[in-house]
Structure formats: structure tokens, C-alpha cells
């Protein structure tokens, strides 16, 4: 049984502290790499709106070259993160433009990198397969943090192409259990199965135990 915070329907809940920030798997990773002194670019899709422009602007300030696609039909992705007293997160997510990338929009000639880190979120599974294959042809090493929504639920067989071609695969313990079909409680079996499926480096985080 999981724990839950319940709110009365129609109630108004007071908030003690409010923080607005840009973020997301791709941009957070790009900023982290840039702060380590690496030459970094970020490829992503945002709405043609003020939030999308703010994201591109903040990336530039962090030394990241934004390779942004501007979507006139969908708004920029947005998340509301609710934090409990002990730090556990509940996230309300609107993925918007971020998951509407088309194969024809991939700027293959602009990918002149040694490594590409993929944080797919809700991007189409077949598109990421195409991306992985294309990067391999170009001799670019791949690190990926696959999401549960469209990727991990496919299991080891469904994820075989991506897992076999990535140099680094990063999952948390819950995701790894779902991917391998092994009980969350059997930590060593989970990691053994993950390690066997990934010829490169398999990373399994475990919350406070990591």
C-alpha cells in the first residue's frame, strides 16, 4: 500500500512556499553537462509562447546551445510538483509540445557530438528507435533514461533494440522492476537481468539508498 495526501474536493489549500523554474529531463541534463565544462546543446520542442522562449533564454545563459523546435499548435510542457514534508514528490504533468516531435524534424546534420543523452518522456517509441539507429550510424554514443509511459512497459523484448545500442541506460529500481518483470523486492535479480540486457553500462538508482 502506498502513502497518499488527500485534499477535500472544492477546497482551497494554502501553500507555504512557491518556486517557478524551468526544467525537464533534457534541459536539466544539458545544464548539468554544461556546468561540468562540456560543450553542450539541447534538442527539444516547445510551444511558440513566452514559457518556451524563457526556456531557450535560460539555456543560453547556462552555456547550452538551444536547438529548439517551435510548435504553434501546442503549448510548452508544464509540471506542477507537490512536495511532502519528507521530500516525496507528486507531479502533475502537461507534456504539450514536448512529445509531438516528428521524424522529419530531427536535425541529423546538426548532431555533431560524441555523446547524446536521450530523455524521451512522452515522445513516440518508434521515433526514439529511429533516433537511436540514426545516431549509431553517425558513430555517436548514446545514454538514455527511458520513461515508463511509452518505453519501460514494453519489457526487455520490446526495448531490445534501444537497450542493445545504448552505452549507458539509467533507471530507478521501480522502473527496472517493471522493465524486467521481476518483483521490486528482488533487487539483485532485477539488476542481474538489467545488466544482461544492456551490453553497455546499466545504472539502477534506489532513492535514498543510491
C-alpha positions in Angstrom: 0.0 0.0 0.0 1.4 3.4 -0.9 1.0 6.6 1.0 -1.2 9.4 -0.2 -2.0 13.0 0.6 -5.7 13.7 0.2 -7.3 17.1 -0.5 -11.0 17.9 0.0 -12.9 18.4 -3.2 -13.5 22.1 -3.9 -11.2 23.1 -1.1 -8.5 25.9 -1.2 -5.2 24.7 0.1 -2.7 27.2 1.5 0.9 26.9 0.1 3.8 28.0 2.3 6.4 28.4 -0.5 6.3 28.7 -4.2 9.1 28.2 -6.8 8.9 28.8 -10.5 11.8 27.2 -12.6 12.4 25.7 -16.0 13.4 22.1 -16.1 12.8 18.7 -17.5 14.9 15.6 -18.3 16.6 17.1 -21.4 17.2 20.6 -20.2 18.3 19.6 -16.7 20.8 17.2 -18.1 22.1 19.7 -20.6 22.7 22.3 -17.9 24.4 19.8 -15.7 26.8 18.8 -18.5 27.4 22.5 -19.4 28.3 23.3 -15.8 30.8 20.5 -15.9 32.6 22.3 -18.7 31.3 20.2 -21.6 30.3 21.8 -24.9 26.5 21.1 -24.8 23.4 21.6 -27.0 19.8 20.6 -26.2 17.3 19.5 -28.8 13.7 19.9 -27.7 10.3 21.1 -28.7 8.3 23.9 -27.0 5.3 26.0 -27.7 5.7 29.2 -29.6 4.9 31.1 -26.3 6.6 33.1 -23.5 7.5 30.0 -21.5 9.2 28.3 -24.5 11.2 31.5 -25.1 12.1 31.7 -21.4 13.5 28.1 -21.6 15.6 28.9 -24.6 16.9 32.1 -23.0 17.9 30.3 -19.7 19.7 27.6 -21.6 21.8 30.2 -23.4 22.7 31.8 -20.1 23.9 28.4 -18.9 26.1 28.0 -21.9 23.8 25.5 -23.7 23.0 25.9 -27.4 19.2 25.5 -27.7 18.2 23.5 -30.8 14.5 24.3 -30.3 11.6 23.3 -32.4 8.7 25.9 -32.1 5.2 24.5 -32.0 2.4 26.8 -33.0 -0.4 24.3 -32.1 0.6 23.1 -28.6 1.8 25.0 -25.5 5.1 24.4 -23.8 5.1 21.4 -21.4 4.3 22.3 -17.8 4.5 20.5 -14.5 3.2 21.3 -11.0 5.3 19.5 -8.4 3.8 18.9 -4.9 6.4 18.2 -2.2 5.5 16.4 1.0 7.3 17.2 4.3 9.7 14.3 3.8 10.6 15.3 0.2 8.4 12.8 -1.7 7.1 14.3 -5.0 3.7 14.2 -6.7 3.9 15.7 -10.2 1.0 16.9 -12.3 2.3 16.9 -15.9 1.1 18.5 -19.2 3.6 17.3 -21.9 2.2 19.6 -24.6 4.6 20.3 -27.5 7.4 18.2 -25.9 6.1 14.9 -27.1 5.0 16.0 -30.6 8.4 15.7 -32.3 8.2 14.3 -35.8 10.9 12.2 -37.5 11.2 14.8 -40.3 12.0 17.4 -37.7 15.2 15.7 -36.4 18.2 17.8 -37.5 20.5 14.9 -38.3 23.2 17.2 -39.8 23.4 19.2 -36.6 24.2 16.2 -34.4 27.9 16.6 -34.3 28.6 15.2 -30.9 30.5 12.4 -29.2 27.5 11.6 -26.9 23.8 12.2 -27.0 21.7 11.8 -23.8 18.1 10.9 -24.5 15.3 11.8 -22.0 12.3 10.7 -24.1 9.5 11.5 -21.7 6.3 11.0 -23.8 8.0 11.1 -27.2 6.8 8.3 -29.6 8.6 5.0 -29.1 9.2 4.4 -32.8 10.7 7.8 -33.2 13.2 7.1 -30.4 14.1 3.8 -32.1 14.7 5.7 -35.3 16.8 8.3 -33.4 18.9 5.6 -31.7 19.5 3.8 -35.1 20.4 7.1 -36.8 22.9 8.1 -34.0 24.5 4.7 -34.2 25.1 5.2 -37.9 26.8 8.5 -37.2 29.1 6.9 -34.6 27.6 8.8 -31.7 27.5 7.2 -28.3 24.1 7.1 -26.6 22.9 7.4 -22.9 19.2 7.1 -22.2 16.9 7.4 -19.3 13.7 5.7 -20.7 10.3 6.7 -19.3 7.7 4.4 -18.0 4.8 5.9 -20.1 5.8 4.6 -23.5 9.0 2.6 -23.0 9.6 0.6 -19.9 6.2 -1.1 -20.1 7.2 -2.7 -23.3 9.6 -5.0 -21.4 13.0 -6.3 -22.2 11.9 -7.7 -25.6 10.2 -4.6 -26.7 13.1 -2.4 -25.6 15.8 -4.7 -27.0 16.9 -2.5 -29.9 17.4 0.5 -27.7 19.0 -1.4 -24.8 21.4 -3.1 -27.0 22.7 0.1 -28.7 22.9 2.4 -25.7 26.2 2.8 -24.0 24.5 3.9 -20.7 21.0 3.0 -19.5 19.7 4.7 -16.4 16.6 3.5 -14.5 15.4 3.7 -10.9 14.6 0.4 -9.1 10.9 0.6 -9.7 11.4 1.2 -13.4 13.9 -1.6 -13.6 11.5 -4.0 -11.9 8.7 -3.1 -14.4 11.1 -3.5 -17.3 12.4 -6.9 -16.3 9.2 -8.2 -14.9 10.9 -9.1 -11.6 9.4 -8.3 -8.2 10.6 -5.0 -6.8 11.8 -6.8 -3.6 14.3 -8.9 -5.6 16.9 -6.2 -6.0 19.8 -8.4 -7.1 17.8 -10.4 -9.6 16.5 -7.1 -11.1 19.9 -5.7 -11.6 21.3 -9.0 -12.9 18.6 -9.1 -15.6 19.1 -5.5 -16.4 22.9 -5.9 -16.7 22.5 -8.9 -19.0 20.1 -6.9 -21.3 22.5 -3.9 -21.6 25.9 -4.5 -23.2 27.0 -1.1 -22.1 26.6 0.3 -18.5 23.4 -0.3 -16.7 22.6 2.1 -13.8 19.9 1.4 -11.3 19.2 4.1 -8.7 17.4 3.4 -5.5 16.2 6.6 -3.9 18.0 7.4 -0.7 19.9 4.2 -1.0 21.6 5.2 -4.3 
